Amino acid sequence: MPVAIFDLDETLIDGDCSTLWCEQMGRLGWVDPASFMRRNDEMMEAYKAGELAMEDYMAFSLEPMAGRTPEEIEHLVGPWV
């Protein structure tokens, strides 16, 4: 039976899943790790302050996947789906 678990940030996993994914995109070479993580950190601070528009964060964090084929991404998430 499939099980879906979500929103595990800082509970069952050590970290924020979106930040961990951003770090992975840096390791993959999809983004410049230093500048991308700097911007991610700024946005996470805005989130904690209640000042982040979620659509802005989604546009930022999904942009590196734009134009990639499903095959380029699927093997990275497939084992977890």
Secondary structure as UniProt FT lines:
FT   TURN            10..12
FT   HELIX           17..28
FT   HELIX           33..48
FT   TURN            49..50
FT   HELIX           54..62
FT   HELIX           63..65
FT   TURN            66..67
FT   HELIX           70..77
FT   HELIX           78..80
//
